[in-house]
């Protein structure tokens, strides 16, 4: 009986140590926007100014018979459109790629000619950070008024942390006391 109590206590403490952590919001990026992964899409312009964070997803949409996507391991392969030794090939026509680690990732059309014409994408995946919505004041010329978008909260409230931590604690205590 004492061993069961120790196991339950260990589970409760482990749960508490993770209970207050927050999972960040994911952003789903449809590569190329409305046109998708297509030779007529200016993928470089599409990706310009976008932030790619751990937890985001890339969605590649394309005509599967047209060509696939090769993920290559180096900038050299990416720039040369060398898709002869890819990390992975995507050929479904609708491919979802999870950005689960930080660092540079390189994607190129499996058709070297399309790749050389710009159908390639590199992303710098940065750590997840809660994004603040801060906008500089803008004047509305038609009404002569100023509108400001306020920054949202960057961390969950103390109530969210407390609630996430209390449920496992109460459950664990109930298990311990009902076993006694």
C-alpha positions as CSV (number, residue, x, y, z in Angstrom):
1,X,0.0,0.0,0.0
2,X,2.9,2.4,0.8
3,X,4.5,1.7,-2.6
4,X,1.2,2.6,-4.3
5,X,1.1,5.9,-2.5
6,X,4.7,6.7,-3.5
7,X,3.9,5.9,-7.2
8,X,0.8,8.1,-7.1
9,X,2.7,10.9,-5.4
10,X,5.4,10.7,-8.0
11,X,2.8,10.9,-10.7
12,X,1.2,13.9,-9.1
13,X,4.6,15.7,-8.8
14,X,5.5,14.9,-12.4
15,X,2.1,16.2,-13.6
16,X,2.5,19.3,-11.5
17,X,5.9,20.0,-13.0
18,X,4.4,20.0,-16.5
19,X,0.9,21.3,-15.7
20,X,1.7,25.0,-15.8
21,X,3.6,24.9,-19.1
22,X,1.8,26.4,-22.0
23,X,1.6,25.0,-25.5
24,X,2.0,27.8,-28.1
25,X,-0.4,28.5,-30.9
26,X,0.6,27.0,-34.3
27,X,0.6,28.9,-37.5
28,X,-0.3,27.0,-40.6
29,X,1.5,28.4,-43.6
30,X,0.2,27.5,-47.1
31,X,3.3,27.9,-49.1
32,X,2.8,30.2,-52.1
33,X,-0.6,31.4,-50.8
34,X,-3.5,30.9,-53.2
35,X,-1.4,29.6,-56.0
36,X,0.4,27.1,-53.8
37,X,3.6,25.4,-54.9
38,X,3.6,26.3,-58.5
39,X,6.2,27.4,-61.0
40,X,4.2,30.7,-61.5
41,X,4.4,31.5,-57.8
42,X,7.0,33.8,-56.5
43,X,7.8,31.7,-53.4
44,X,10.6,34.1,-52.3
45,X,8.3,37.0,-52.2
46,X,5.6,34.9,-50.4
47,X,8.0,33.9,-47.7
48,X,9.6,37.4,-47.3
49,X,8.9,38.9,-43.9
50,X,7.2,35.7,-42.5
51,X,8.2,34.2,-39.2
52,X,8.5,30.5,-39.0
53,X,8.4,29.2,-35.4
54,X,8.8,25.8,-33.7
55,X,5.3,24.3,-33.8
56,X,4.2,25.9,-37.0
57,X,3.2,23.8,-40.1
58,X,4.0,24.2,-43.7
59,X,1.4,23.1,-46.2
60,X,2.5,22.4,-49.8
61,X,-0.2,22.2,-52.3
62,X,0.6,21.2,-55.9
63,X,-0.3,19.0,-58.8
64,X,1.3,15.6,-57.9
65,X,2.1,14.6,-61.5
66,X,3.8,18.0,-62.0
67,X,6.6,17.5,-59.5
68,X,7.3,16.8,-55.9
69,X,9.2,18.5,-53.2
70,X,12.6,17.5,-52.0
71,X,13.9,18.5,-48.6
72,X,17.7,18.9,-48.9
73,X,20.2,19.1,-46.1
74,X,22.4,22.0,-47.1
75,X,22.4,25.5,-48.4
76,X,24.8,24.3,-51.2
77,X,22.3,21.6,-52.4
78,X,19.5,24.2,-52.1
79,X,21.3,26.8,-54.2
80,X,22.5,24.4,-56.8
81,X,19.0,22.7,-57.0
82,X,20.8,19.4,-56.3
83,X,17.9,17.1,-55.3
84,X,19.8,13.9,-56.0
85,X,20.2,13.0,-52.3
86,X,17.2,14.5,-50.5
87,X,16.5,14.1,-46.8
88,X,12.9,13.4,-47.8
89,X,10.7,13.5,-50.9
90,X,7.1,14.7,-50.8
91,X,4.9,13.6,-53.6
92,X,1.3,13.6,-52.4
93,X,0.2,16.9,-53.8
94,X,-0.9,18.1,-50.3
95,X,2.0,17.7,-47.9
96,X,2.0,18.9,-44.3
97,X,5.4,19.5,-42.7
98,X,5.7,20.1,-39.0
99,X,8.4,22.5,-38.0
100,X,9.4,20.8,-34.8
101,X,13.0,21.9,-34.3
102,X,14.9,25.2,-34.6
103,X,17.2,25.8,-37.6
104,X,17.3,26.2,-41.3
105,X,15.3,23.9,-43.6
106,X,15.6,23.8,-47.3
107,X,12.8,22.7,-49.8
108,X,13.2,22.6,-53.6
109,X,11.1,21.4,-56.5
110,X,12.1,17.9,-57.4
111,X,12.2,19.2,-61.0
112,X,15.6,20.8,-61.2
113,X,14.4,23.2,-64.0
114,X,11.5,24.5,-61.8
115,X,13.9,24.8,-58.9
116,X,16.3,26.9,-61.0
117,X,13.4,29.1,-62.0
118,X,12.8,29.9,-58.3
119,X,10.5,27.1,-57.1
120,X,12.3,26.6,-53.8
121,X,11.9,27.7,-50.2
122,X,14.3,28.0,-47.2
123,X,12.9,28.7,-43.8
124,X,14.7,29.7,-40.6
125,X,12.7,28.1,-37.8
126,X,13.1,30.1,-34.6
127,X,12.0,29.1,-31.1
128,X,8.4,29.6,-30.1
129,X,7.7,32.9,-28.4
130,X,4.3,34.3,-27.6
131,X,3.7,37.0,-30.3
132,X,2.7,40.4,-29.2
133,X,0.2,42.3,-31.3
134,X,1.7,45.7,-31.3
135,X,0.8,48.2,-34.0
136,X,1.9,51.7,-34.3
137,X,-0.9,54.3,-34.2
138,X,-2.4,55.0,-37.6
139,X,-4.5,58.0,-38.6
140,X,-7.7,57.4,-40.4
141,X,-7.8,60.3,-42.9
142,X,-11.5,60.0,-43.5
143,X,-12.5,60.5,-39.9
144,X,-9.4,62.2,-38.5
145,X,-9.3,59.7,-35.6
146,X,-6.5,57.5,-34.3
147,X,-6.8,53.7,-33.8
148,X,-4.4,51.6,-31.8
149,X,-4.4,47.8,-31.5
150,X,-3.5,46.9,-27.9
151,X,-1.0,44.2,-27.1
152,X,-2.5,41.0,-25.9
153,X,-1.3,39.0,-22.9
154,X,1.9,37.2,-23.5
155,X,1.5,34.6,-20.8
156,X,-1.4,32.8,-19.4
157,X,-2.9,34.2,-16.3
158,X,-2.2,32.9,-12.8
159,X,-5.6,31.3,-12.8
160,X,-4.8,29.2,-15.9
161,X,-1.6,27.9,-14.2
162,X,-3.4,27.3,-10.9
163,X,-6.3,25.4,-12.6
164,X,-3.9,23.3,-14.7
165,X,-2.0,22.4,-11.5
166,X,-4.9,21.8,-9.2
167,X,-6.7,19.0,-11.1
168,X,-3.8,16.5,-11.0
169,X,-3.1,17.4,-7.4
170,X,-6.7,16.9,-6.3
171,X,-6.9,13.6,-8.2
172,X,-3.7,12.4,-6.7
173,X,-4.8,13.3,-3.2
174,X,-8.2,11.6,-3.6
175,X,-6.4,8.4,-4.8
176,X,-4.0,8.5,-1.8
177,X,-6.8,9.1,0.8
178,X,-9.3,6.6,-0.7
179,X,-6.6,3.9,-0.7
180,X,-6.0,4.5,3.0
